[in-house]
Amino acid sequence: MSIMQDSREATMIGRKSDGTPIRRPLSPHLQVYDMFQLTSALSIAGRITGAAWTAGLVVLVWWLVATASGPGAYAGVSWFLSSWLGVLGMFGLTAAAWFHTLNGVRHLAWDAGYGYAIPTTYKSGWAVLIGTAVMTVLTWVIAIIAWAN
């Protein structure tokens, strides 16, 4: 009879790079990741922007329901979205949308088998960050110009 209670037990034993034995967690968690490493930060940011998209969809549904409900309800949503908090939220949602999209394209390249080399991973990560900043500002410049006309 085996002493092990769980067949996964054998896969949880590992060694650090210096050779000292460690017990691995059942699933990767915060103690595994270096939060200041670009690849880890972008992975976490991808998950956060996915959640931000969910919040953005709630706002979109609120706006659609208010639009269908009549002028009073629409005026309330319109007032909120044009307040400083609403504009800040929409700017953040725009940044989340661009980041999530560009990071998704990066993941599609990985799914196709490209970009796994560490230098390429860092270059594509920086490209996602720079592209997010540029596209967010460009989106808002175009929106403001269109709104002013």
VENTA-V49926 format. One record per helix or strand of 2 or more residues. SS is the DSSP state (~ for helix, > for strand). FROM is the first residue (numbers start at 1). LEN is the number of residues. Records with the same first field share a line. If there is no record, write none. Layout:
BEGIN
SS = FROM-LEN + FROM-LEN
END
This chain:
BEGIN
~ = 7-6 + 38-32 + 71-12 + 84-28 + 118-31
> = 13-3 + 21-3
END
